[in-house]
Amino acid sequence: MSGSQSESQIRLLLVEDMPQVANYIRSLLDSQSKIKLLEVVRDGRSVLDQIREHQPDVLIVDALLQGRINGLAVAREVREAGLDLPIIALTVPQKPIKIGDGMGATDVLSMPFSGYDFMRLLQEMNDAARARSPESLSRVYAFFGAKGGVGTTTIAYNVAVAVAGLNYRVALIDGSLQFGDLRGLLRVADDVPSIVQLPTAHIQRADLEQVMYRDASGVELLFAPPRIEMAEMVTPRDIERLLSLMRKIYNIVIIDTATAVDDTVLAYVDNSDGVVQVVTYEWTSLLRARAMADTLTAINFPAEHMRYLVNRSDSLGGMPREAVAQALGRQADFGVVSDGVLVLEANNRGLPFMTMAPDAAIARDIAKIAADLTRTMEPTPIGHSRQASTTSAQ
């Protein structure tokens, strides 16, 4: 487990009309989870549509592809369409290929090849592409409250709104599958689609667009199921696939997780770049946060990717201020002051307090968190149109 984006799953699209070659590549991938084969495309004429639909990280094209369009022509078409993903051309020693301007391909793999060579090349190409692509702007953060009532959902929602206000494309996931709070907080009807409407395999961008809800703030939300028993329909593997795709679409993905440590929460954490633990000056809150930190450390989640946020940080009651450092072994990273009147009014109206009172002290604290979570990102967000909405808030 790493929680690092650089080690997330590589999504592969294969353009191959020879069943023997396609089956060999499938066999190489069967015993591992690092690389996901999205689809095998037999007709080069449909490749552009397949790329736009599946959003792969790497494209492999058989240079010997037959049909109305050959493999190298496919690679050139991809480049002419302005798509900058790595393209690996498959060939045989008898027909060598030299990479050059106008070829479209990024590298060449000659058949037969070993599983080691195949995996190594895919990893190298993907790492190089990530370093220079808009996806280097993508981050996933799991907001976790080890104790109920500490304000995790309200904070996660308002941080998402603040990030959207910085002109980044933001998704907010209601990760508490049994008792999701975001639907109720925003006054959204039960018949609005949720995560259970997504396919359990081969999730595509179009599938996601059908279920994302566009809030008036600019945040796109993926709701938890409307009924408790539907939560079991979502598996950790589904979550892994979902976040792999969302990284291709959103600059920031924020997950409002459940107050639990189970396979679902660990799947969210495992596929995140950072965890923000929300605590208050209550001994039970601090003890549970420390227990969660110990759990994450035991499963090798990097300590430097864990952050602590003290909600109601100006409260006069509760534990002494130094109790946070004593219980957690470090100072808190963020603090959010109290404003019960504003928060209650905003939540009762289903609105973010960030937009209701942007100059309030609590809103300024949230804005600082949003700025910190995007600080290491380049200034050019993933392009998107706010008019190209999915399901719009009424």
Contacts in CASP RR format, 6 or more apart in sequence:
PFRMAT RR
TARGET T0000
AUTHOR 0000-0000-0000
METHOD contacts of the structure
MODEL  1
MSGSQSESQIRLLLVEDMPQVANYIRSLLDSQSKIKLLEVVRDGRSVLDQ
IREHQPDVLIVDALLQGRINGLAVAREVREAGLDLPIIALTVPQKPIKIG
DGMGATDVLSMPFSGYDFMRLLQEMNDAARARSPESLSRVYAFFGAKGGV
GTTTIAYNVAVAVAGLNYRVALIDGSLQFGDLRGLLRVADDVPSIVQLPT
AHIQRADLEQVMYRDASGVELLFAPPRIEMAEMVTPRDIERLLSLMRKIY
NIVIIDTATAVDDTVLAYVDNSDGVVQVVTYEWTSLLRARAMADTLTAIN
FPAEHMRYLVNRSDSLGGMPREAVAQALGRQADFGVVSDGVLVLEANNRG
LPFMTMAPDAAIARDIAKIAADLTRTMEPTPIGHSRQASTTSAQ
1 270 0 8 1.000
1 299 0 8 1.000
1 300 0 8 1.000
1 301 0 8 1.000
2 270 0 8 1.000
2 300 0 8 1.000
2 301 0 8 1.000
2 302 0 8 1.000
3 269 0 8 1.000
3 270 0 8 1.000
3 271 0 8 1.000
3 272 0 8 1.000
3 273 0 8 1.000
3 274 0 8 1.000
3 301 0 8 1.000
3 302 0 8 1.000
3 305 0 8 1.000
4 273 0 8 1.000
4 302 0 8 1.000
4 305 0 8 1.000
5 130 0 8 1.000
5 138 0 8 1.000
5 139 0 8 1.000
5 140 0 8 1.000
5 247 0 8 1.000
5 273 0 8 1.000
6 127 0 8 1.000
6 130 0 8 1.000
8 243 0 8 1.000
8 244 0 8 1.000
8 247 0 8 1.000
8 271 0 8 1.000
9 33 0 8 1.000
9 34 0 8 1.000
9 35 0 8 1.000
9 36 0 8 1.000
9 240 0 8 1.000
9 241 0 8 1.000
9 244 0 8 1.000
10 34 0 8 1.000
10 35 0 8 1.000
10 36 0 8 1.000
10 57 0 8 1.000
10 58 0 8 1.000
10 122 0 8 1.000
10 123 0 8 1.000
10 126 0 8 1.000
11 36 0 8 1.000
11 38 0 8 1.000
11 54 0 8 1.000
11 55 0 8 1.000
11 56 0 8 1.000
11 57 0 8 1.000
11 58 0 8 1.000
11 244 0 8 1.000
11 245 0 8 1.000
11 248 0 8 1.000
12 29 0 8 1.000
12 35 0 8 1.000
12 36 0 8 1.000
12 37 0 8 1.000
12 38 0 8 1.000
12 56 0 8 1.000
12 57 0 8 1.000
12 58 0 8 1.000
12 59 0 8 1.000
12 60 0 8 1.000
12 122 0 8 1.000
13 38 0 8 1.000
13 39 0 8 1.000
13 41 0 8 1.000
13 47 0 8 1.000
13 50 0 8 1.000
13 51 0 8 1.000
13 54 0 8 1.000
13 56 0 8 1.000
13 58 0 8 1.000
13 59 0 8 1.000
13 60 0 8 1.000
14 22 0 8 1.000
14 25 0 8 1.000
14 37 0 8 1.000
14 39 0 8 1.000
14 40 0 8 1.000
14 41 0 8 1.000
14 60 0 8 1.000
15 40 0 8 1.000
15 41 0 8 1.000
15 42 0 8 1.000
15 44 0 8 1.000
15 47 0 8 1.000
15 59 0 8 1.000
15 60 0 8 1.000
15 61 0 8 1.000
15 62 0 8 1.000
15 65 0 8 1.000
15 71 0 8 1.000
15 74 0 8 1.000
16 22 0 8 1.000
16 25 0 8 1.000
16 40 0 8 1.000
16 41 0 8 1.000
16 42 0 8 1.000
16 60 0 8 1.000
16 62 0 8 1.000
16 65 0 8 1.000
16 90 0 8 1.000
17 42 0 8 1.000
17 43 0 8 1.000
17 62 0 8 1.000
17 65 0 8 1.000
17 66 0 8 1.000
17 67 0 8 1.000
18 62 0 8 1.000
18 64 0 8 1.000
21 62 0 8 1.000
21 90 0 8 1.000
21 111 0 8 1.000
22 40 0 8 1.000
25 37 0 8 1.000
25 60 0 8 1.000
25 118 0 8 1.000
26 37 0 8 1.000
28 115 0 8 1.000
28 118 0 8 1.000
28 119 0 8 1.000
29 35 0 8 1.000
29 36 0 8 1.000
29 37 0 8 1.000
32 119 0 8 1.000
34 119 0 8 1.000
34 123 0 8 1.000
35 119 0 8 1.000
35 122 0 8 1.000
36 241 0 8 1.000
36 244 0 8 1.000
38 54 0 8 1.000
38 56 0 8 1.000
38 202 0 8 1.000
39 50 0 8 1.000
39 54 0 8 1.000
39 202 0 8 1.000
41 47 0 8 1.000
41 50 0 8 1.000
43 67 0 8 1.000
44 65 0 8 1.000
44 67 0 8 1.000
44 68 0 8 1.000
44 69 0 8 1.000
44 71 0 8 1.000
44 74 0 8 1.000
45 68 0 8 1.000
45 69 0 8 1.000
47 59 0 8 1.000
47 61 0 8 1.000
47 74 0 8 1.000
47 77 0 8 1.000
47 78 0 8 1.000
48 77 0 8 1.000
48 78 0 8 1.000
48 81 0 8 1.000
48 83 0 8 1.000
51 59 0 8 1.000
51 78 0 8 1.000
51 83 0 8 1.000
51 85 0 8 1.000
52 205 0 8 1.000
53 204 0 8 1.000
53 205 0 8 1.000
53 206 0 8 1.000
54 204 0 8 1.000
54 205 0 8 1.000
55 204 0 8 1.000
55 205 0 8 1.000
55 245 0 8 1.000
55 248 0 8 1.000
55 249 0 8 1.000
56 85 0 8 1.000
57 85 0 8 1.000
57 86 0 8 1.000
57 126 0 8 1.000
57 129 0 8 1.000
57 130 0 8 1.000
58 85 0 8 1.000
58 86 0 8 1.000
58 87 0 8 1.000
58 88 0 8 1.000
58 122 0 8 1.000
58 125 0 8 1.000
58 126 0 8 1.000
58 129 0 8 1.000
59 75 0 8 1.000
59 78 0 8 1.000
59 85 0 8 1.000
59 86 0 8 1.000
59 87 0 8 1.000
59 88 0 8 1.000
60 87 0 8 1.000
60 88 0 8 1.000
60 89 0 8 1.000
60 90 0 8 1.000
60 109 0 8 1.000
61 71 0 8 1.000
61 72 0 8 1.000
61 74 0 8 1.000
61 75 0 8 1.000
61 87 0 8 1.000
61 88 0 8 1.000
61 89 0 8 1.000
61 90 0 8 1.000
61 105 0 8 1.000
62 71 0 8 1.000
62 89 0 8 1.000
62 90 0 8 1.000
62 91 0 8 1.000
63 70 0 8 1.000
63 71 0 8 1.000
63 72 0 8 1.000
63 89 0 8 1.000
63 90 0 8 1.000
63 91 0 8 1.000
63 95 0 8 1.000
63 97 0 8 1.000
63 105 0 8 1.000
63 108 0 8 1.000
64 70 0 8 1.000
64 71 0 8 1.000
64 90 0 8 1.000
64 91 0 8 1.000
64 92 0 8 1.000
64 95 0 8 1.000
65 71 0 8 1.000
65 74 0 8 1.000
69 77 0 8 1.000
71 89 0 8 1.000
72 89 0 8 1.000
72 97 0 8 1.000
72 103 0 8 1.000
72 104 0 8 1.000
72 105 0 8 1.000
75 87 0 8 1.000
75 89 0 8 1.000
75 103 0 8 1.000
75 104 0 8 1.000
75 105 0 8 1.000
76 102 0 8 1.000
76 103 0 8 1.000
76 104 0 8 1.000
78 85 0 8 1.000
78 87 0 8 1.000
78 104 0 8 1.000
79 87 0 8 1.000
79 102 0 8 1.000
79 104 0 8 1.000
84 129 0 8 1.000
84 133 0 8 1.000
85 129 0 8 1.000
86 106 0 8 1.000
86 107 0 8 1.000
86 125 0 8 1.000
86 126 0 8 1.000
86 128 0 8 1.000
86 129 0 8 1.000
87 104 0 8 1.000
87 105 0 8 1.000
87 106 0 8 1.000
87 107 0 8 1.000
88 105 0 8 1.000
88 106 0 8 1.000
88 107 0 8 1.000
88 108 0 8 1.000
88 109 0 8 1.000
88 121 0 8 1.000
88 122 0 8 1.000
88 125 0 8 1.000
89 97 0 8 1.000
89 103 0 8 1.000
89 105 0 8 1.000
89 107 0 8 1.000
89 108 0 8 1.000
89 109 0 8 1.000
90 108 0 8 1.000
90 109 0 8 1.000
90 110 0 8 1.000
90 111 0 8 1.000
91 97 0 8 1.000
91 108 0 8 1.000
91 109 0 8 1.000
91 110 0 8 1.000
91 111 0 8 1.000
92 110 0 8 1.000
92 111 0 8 1.000
93 110 0 8 1.000
96 108 0 8 1.000
96 110 0 8 1.000
97 103 0 8 1.000
97 105 0 8 1.000
97 108 0 8 1.000
99 105 0 8 1.000
99 106 0 8 1.000
99 107 0 8 1.000
99 108 0 8 1.000
106 125 0 8 1.000
107 121 0 8 1.000
107 125 0 8 1.000
109 117 0 8 1.000
109 118 0 8 1.000
109 121 0 8 1.000
129 135 0 8 1.000
130 136 0 8 1.000
134 380 0 8 1.000
134 382 0 8 1.000
134 383 0 8 1.000
135 247 0 8 1.000
135 248 0 8 1.000
135 382 0 8 1.000
136 377 0 8 1.000
136 378 0 8 1.000
137 168 0 8 1.000
137 251 0 8 1.000
137 377 0 8 1.000
137 378 0 8 1.000
137 380 0 8 1.000
137 381 0 8 1.000
137 382 0 8 1.000
138 247 0 8 1.000
138 248 0 8 1.000
138 250 0 8 1.000
138 251 0 8 1.000
138 252 0 8 1.000
138 253 0 8 1.000
138 382 0 8 1.000
139 251 0 8 1.000
139 252 0 8 1.000
139 253 0 8 1.000
139 273 0 8 1.000
139 274 0 8 1.000
139 373 0 8 1.000
139 374 0 8 1.000
139 377 0 8 1.000
140 243 0 8 1.000
140 246 0 8 1.000
140 247 0 8 1.000
140 252 0 8 1.000
140 253 0 8 1.000
140 254 0 8 1.000
140 255 0 8 1.000
140 271 0 8 1.000
140 272 0 8 1.000
140 273 0 8 1.000
140 274 0 8 1.000
141 252 0 8 1.000
141 253 0 8 1.000
141 254 0 8 1.000
141 255 0 8 1.000
141 272 0 8 1.000
141 273 0 8 1.000
141 274 0 8 1.000
141 275 0 8 1.000
141 276 0 8 1.000
141 373 0 8 1.000
142 255 0 8 1.000
142 257 0 8 1.000
142 265 0 8 1.000
142 268 0 8 1.000
142 269 0 8 1.000
142 272 0 8 1.000
142 274 0 8 1.000
142 275 0 8 1.000
142 276 0 8 1.000
143 152 0 8 1.000
143 155 0 8 1.000
143 156 0 8 1.000
143 159 0 8 1.000
143 254 0 8 1.000
143 255 0 8 1.000
143 256 0 8 1.000
143 257 0 8 1.000
143 275 0 8 1.000
143 276 0 8 1.000
143 278 0 8 1.000
144 152 0 8 1.000
144 257 0 8 1.000
144 259 0 8 1.000
144 265 0 8 1.000
144 269 0 8 1.000
144 275 0 8 1.000
144 276 0 8 1.000
144 277 0 8 1.000
144 278 0 8 1.000
144 292 0 8 1.000
145 151 0 8 1.000
145 152 0 8 1.000
145 257 0 8 1.000
145 259 0 8 1.000
145 277 0 8 1.000
145 278 0 8 1.000
145 279 0 8 1.000
145 288 0 8 1.000
145 289 0 8 1.000
145 292 0 8 1.000
146 259 0 8 1.000
146 277 0 8 1.000
146 279 0 8 1.000
146 285 0 8 1.000
146 288 0 8 1.000
146 289 0 8 1.000
146 291 0 8 1.000
146 292 0 8 1.000
147 259 0 8 1.000
147 279 0 8 1.000
147 280 0 8 1.000
147 282 0 8 1.000
147 284 0 8 1.000
147 285 0 8 1.000
147 288 0 8 1.000
147 289 0 8 1.000
148 259 0 8 1.000
150 278 0 8 1.000
150 279 0 8 1.000
150 280 0 8 1.000
150 282 0 8 1.000
150 285 0 8 1.000
150 311 0 8 1.000
151 278 0 8 1.000
151 311 0 8 1.000
152 256 0 8 1.000
152 257 0 8 1.000
152 259 0 8 1.000
152 278 0 8 1.000
153 181 0 8 1.000
153 182 0 8 1.000
153 185 0 8 1.000
153 256 0 8 1.000
154 185 0 8 1.000
154 343 0 8 1.000
154 347 0 8 1.000
155 278 0 8 1.000
155 309 0 8 1.000
155 311 0 8 1.000
155 336 0 8 1.000
155 366 0 8 1.000
156 172 0 8 1.000
156 254 0 8 1.000
156 255 0 8 1.000
156 256 0 8 1.000
157 172 0 8 1.000
157 182 0 8 1.000
157 185 0 8 1.000
157 186 0 8 1.000
157 219 0 8 1.000
157 256 0 8 1.000
157 352 0 8 1.000
158 352 0 8 1.000
158 353 0 8 1.000
158 354 0 8 1.000
158 363 0 8 1.000
158 366 0 8 1.000
159 254 0 8 1.000
159 366 0 8 1.000
159 369 0 8 1.000
159 370 0 8 1.000
159 373 0 8 1.000
160 170 0 8 1.000
160 171 0 8 1.000
160 172 0 8 1.000
160 217 0 8 1.000
160 219 0 8 1.000
160 252 0 8 1.000
160 254 0 8 1.000
161 215 0 8 1.000
161 217 0 8 1.000
161 218 0 8 1.000
161 219 0 8 1.000
161 352 0 8 1.000
161 354 0 8 1.000
161 355 0 8 1.000
162 354 0 8 1.000
162 363 0 8 1.000
162 366 0 8 1.000
162 367 0 8 1.000
162 369 0 8 1.000
162 370 0 8 1.000
163 170 0 8 1.000
163 251 0 8 1.000
163 252 0 8 1.000
163 254 0 8 1.000
163 370 0 8 1.000
163 373 0 8 1.000
163 374 0 8 1.000
164 170 0 8 1.000
164 217 0 8 1.000
164 218 0 8 1.000
164 219 0 8 1.000
165 218 0 8 1.000
165 370 0 8 1.000
166 370 0 8 1.000
166 371 0 8 1.000
166 374 0 8 1.000
167 381 0 8 1.000
168 251 0 8 1.000
168 252 0 8 1.000
168 374 0 8 1.000
168 377 0 8 1.000
168 381 0 8 1.000
168 382 0 8 1.000
169 220 0 8 1.000
169 249 0 8 1.000
169 250 0 8 1.000
169 251 0 8 1.000
169 252 0 8 1.000
169 381 0 8 1.000
169 382 0 8 1.000
169 383 0 8 1.000
169 384 0 8 1.000
170 218 0 8 1.000
170 219 0 8 1.000
170 220 0 8 1.000
170 250 0 8 1.000
170 251 0 8 1.000
170 252 0 8 1.000
170 253 0 8 1.000
170 254 0 8 1.000
171 212 0 8 1.000
171 219 0 8 1.000
171 220 0 8 1.000
171 221 0 8 1.000
171 222 0 8 1.000
171 246 0 8 1.000
171 249 0 8 1.000
171 250 0 8 1.000
171 252 0 8 1.000
171 253 0 8 1.000
171 254 0 8 1.000
172 182 0 8 1.000
172 219 0 8 1.000
172 220 0 8 1.000
172 221 0 8 1.000
172 222 0 8 1.000
172 253 0 8 1.000
172 254 0 8 1.000
172 255 0 8 1.000
172 256 0 8 1.000
173 195 0 8 1.000
173 221 0 8 1.000
173 222 0 8 1.000
173 253 0 8 1.000
173 254 0 8 1.000
173 255 0 8 1.000
173 256 0 8 1.000
173 268 0 8 1.000
174 180 0 8 1.000
174 181 0 8 1.000
174 182 0 8 1.000
174 183 0 8 1.000
174 195 0 8 1.000
174 221 0 8 1.000
174 222 0 8 1.000
174 223 0 8 1.000
174 224 0 8 1.000
174 256 0 8 1.000
175 224 0 8 1.000
175 255 0 8 1.000
175 256 0 8 1.000
175 257 0 8 1.000
175 258 0 8 1.000
175 264 0 8 1.000
175 268 0 8 1.000
176 224 0 8 1.000
176 256 0 8 1.000
176 257 0 8 1.000
176 258 0 8 1.000
176 259 0 8 1.000
177 195 0 8 1.000
177 224 0 8 1.000
177 225 0 8 1.000
177 230 0 8 1.000
177 231 0 8 1.000
177 234 0 8 1.000
177 258 0 8 1.000
177 264 0 8 1.000
178 224 0 8 1.000
178 228 0 8 1.000
178 231 0 8 1.000
178 258 0 8 1.000
179 224 0 8 1.000
179 228 0 8 1.000
179 258 0 8 1.000
180 223 0 8 1.000
180 224 0 8 1.000
180 256 0 8 1.000
180 258 0 8 1.000
181 256 0 8 1.000
182 188 0 8 1.000
182 221 0 8 1.000
182 223 0 8 1.000
182 224 0 8 1.000
182 256 0 8 1.000
183 190 0 8 1.000
183 192 0 8 1.000
183 194 0 8 1.000
183 223 0 8 1.000
183 224 0 8 1.000
183 226 0 8 1.000
185 347 0 8 1.000
185 350 0 8 1.000
186 215 0 8 1.000
186 221 0 8 1.000
186 350 0 8 1.000
186 393 0 8 1.000
187 350 0 8 1.000
188 213 0 8 1.000
188 223 0 8 1.000
190 226 0 8 1.000
191 226 0 8 1.000
192 213 0 8 1.000
192 223 0 8 1.000
192 391 0 8 1.000
193 210 0 8 1.000
193 211 0 8 1.000
193 213 0 8 1.000
193 223 0 8 1.000
193 391 0 8 1.000
194 211 0 8 1.000
194 222 0 8 1.000
194 223 0 8 1.000
194 224 0 8 1.000
194 225 0 8 1.000
194 226 0 8 1.000
194 230 0 8 1.000
195 211 0 8 1.000
195 222 0 8 1.000
195 223 0 8 1.000
195 224 0 8 1.000
195 225 0 8 1.000
195 234 0 8 1.000
195 238 0 8 1.000
195 242 0 8 1.000
196 225 0 8 1.000
196 230 0 8 1.000
196 233 0 8 1.000
196 234 0 8 1.000
197 210 0 8 1.000
197 211 0 8 1.000
198 207 0 8 1.000
198 208 0 8 1.000
198 211 0 8 1.000
198 238 0 8 1.000
198 242 0 8 1.000
199 207 0 8 1.000
200 235 0 8 1.000
200 238 0 8 1.000
201 241 0 8 1.000
203 238 0 8 1.000
203 241 0 8 1.000
203 242 0 8 1.000
203 245 0 8 1.000
204 245 0 8 1.000
205 245 0 8 1.000
205 248 0 8 1.000
205 249 0 8 1.000
208 222 0 8 1.000
208 242 0 8 1.000
208 245 0 8 1.000
208 246 0 8 1.000
208 249 0 8 1.000
209 390 0 8 1.000
210 390 0 8 1.000
211 222 0 8 1.000
211 390 0 8 1.000
211 391 0 8 1.000
212 220 0 8 1.000
212 221 0 8 1.000
212 222 0 8 1.000
212 390 0 8 1.000
212 391 0 8 1.000
213 220 0 8 1.000
213 221 0 8 1.000
213 222 0 8 1.000
213 223 0 8 1.000
213 390 0 8 1.000
213 391 0 8 1.000
213 393 0 8 1.000
214 220 0 8 1.000
214 221 0 8 1.000
214 389 0 8 1.000
214 390 0 8 1.000
214 391 0 8 1.000
214 392 0 8 1.000
214 393 0 8 1.000
215 221 0 8 1.000
215 393 0 8 1.000
216 393 0 8 1.000
217 352 0 8 1.000
217 354 0 8 1.000
217 355 0 8 1.000
218 386 0 8 1.000
220 250 0 8 1.000
220 390 0 8 1.000
222 242 0 8 1.000
224 231 0 8 1.000
225 231 0 8 1.000
225 233 0 8 1.000
225 234 0 8 1.000
231 264 0 8 1.000
234 264 0 8 1.000
236 263 0 8 1.000
236 264 0 8 1.000
236 266 0 8 1.000
236 267 0 8 1.000
239 264 0 8 1.000
239 267 0 8 1.000
239 268 0 8 1.000
239 271 0 8 1.000
240 267 0 8 1.000
240 270 0 8 1.000
240 271 0 8 1.000
243 253 0 8 1.000
243 268 0 8 1.000
243 271 0 8 1.000
243 272 0 8 1.000
244 271 0 8 1.000
246 253 0 8 1.000
247 253 0 8 1.000
249 382 0 8 1.000
250 382 0 8 1.000
251 374 0 8 1.000
251 377 0 8 1.000
251 381 0 8 1.000
251 382 0 8 1.000
252 373 0 8 1.000
252 374 0 8 1.000
255 268 0 8 1.000
255 272 0 8 1.000
257 265 0 8 1.000
257 268 0 8 1.000
257 269 0 8 1.000
258 264 0 8 1.000
258 265 0 8 1.000
261 292 0 8 1.000
261 295 0 8 1.000
266 299 0 8 1.000
269 275 0 8 1.000
269 296 0 8 1.000
269 301 0 8 1.000
270 301 0 8 1.000
272 305 0 8 1.000
273 305 0 8 1.000
274 305 0 8 1.000
274 306 0 8 1.000
274 307 0 8 1.000
275 296 0 8 1.000
275 301 0 8 1.000
275 305 0 8 1.000
275 306 0 8 1.000
275 307 0 8 1.000
276 307 0 8 1.000
276 308 0 8 1.000
276 309 0 8 1.000
276 334 0 8 1.000
276 369 0 8 1.000
277 289 0 8 1.000
277 292 0 8 1.000
277 293 0 8 1.000
277 306 0 8 1.000
277 307 0 8 1.000
277 308 0 8 1.000
277 309 0 8 1.000
278 309 0 8 1.000
278 311 0 8 1.000
279 285 0 8 1.000
279 286 0 8 1.000
279 289 0 8 1.000
279 308 0 8 1.000
279 309 0 8 1.000
279 310 0 8 1.000
279 311 0 8 1.000
279 324 0 8 1.000
279 328 0 8 1.000
279 332 0 8 1.000
280 310 0 8 1.000
280 311 0 8 1.000
280 312 0 8 1.000
280 315 0 8 1.000
281 310 0 8 1.000
281 312 0 8 1.000
281 315 0 8 1.000
281 317 0 8 1.000
281 318 0 8 1.000
281 319 0 8 1.000
281 321 0 8 1.000
281 323 0 8 1.000
281 324 0 8 1.000
282 318 0 8 1.000
282 319 0 8 1.000
283 319 0 8 1.000
283 323 0 8 1.000
283 327 0 8 1.000
286 319 0 8 1.000
286 323 0 8 1.000
286 324 0 8 1.000
286 327 0 8 1.000
286 328 0 8 1.000
287 327 0 8 1.000
289 308 0 8 1.000
289 327 0 8 1.000
289 328 0 8 1.000
290 327 0 8 1.000
290 328 0 8 1.000
290 329 0 8 1.000
293 303 0 8 1.000
293 306 0 8 1.000
293 328 0 8 1.000
296 306 0 8 1.000
297 303 0 8 1.000
307 333 0 8 1.000
307 334 0 8 1.000
308 324 0 8 1.000
308 328 0 8 1.000
308 330 0 8 1.000
308 332 0 8 1.000
308 333 0 8 1.000
308 334 0 8 1.000
309 332 0 8 1.000
309 333 0 8 1.000
309 334 0 8 1.000
309 335 0 8 1.000
309 336 0 8 1.000
309 369 0 8 1.000
310 324 0 8 1.000
310 332 0 8 1.000
310 334 0 8 1.000
310 335 0 8 1.000
310 336 0 8 1.000
311 335 0 8 1.000
311 336 0 8 1.000
312 336 0 8 1.000
312 337 0 8 1.000
312 338 0 8 1.000
313 332 0 8 1.000
313 335 0 8 1.000
313 336 0 8 1.000
313 337 0 8 1.000
313 338 0 8 1.000
313 365 0 8 1.000
314 337 0 8 1.000
314 338 0 8 1.000
315 338 0 8 1.000
324 331 0 8 1.000
324 332 0 8 1.000
325 331 0 8 1.000
325 332 0 8 1.000
333 372 0 8 1.000
334 365 0 8 1.000
334 368 0 8 1.000
334 369 0 8 1.000
334 372 0 8 1.000
335 365 0 8 1.000
336 362 0 8 1.000
336 365 0 8 1.000
336 366 0 8 1.000
336 369 0 8 1.000
337 361 0 8 1.000
337 362 0 8 1.000
337 365 0 8 1.000
338 362 0 8 1.000
339 353 0 8 1.000
339 360 0 8 1.000
339 361 0 8 1.000
339 362 0 8 1.000
342 353 0 8 1.000
342 356 0 8 1.000
342 357 0 8 1.000
342 360 0 8 1.000
342 362 0 8 1.000
343 353 0 8 1.000
343 362 0 8 1.000
345 353 0 8 1.000
345 356 0 8 1.000
346 352 0 8 1.000
346 353 0 8 1.000
346 356 0 8 1.000
349 356 0 8 1.000
353 360 0 8 1.000
353 362 0 8 1.000
353 363 0 8 1.000
354 363 0 8 1.000
354 366 0 8 1.000
354 367 0 8 1.000
357 363 0 8 1.000
358 367 0 8 1.000
END
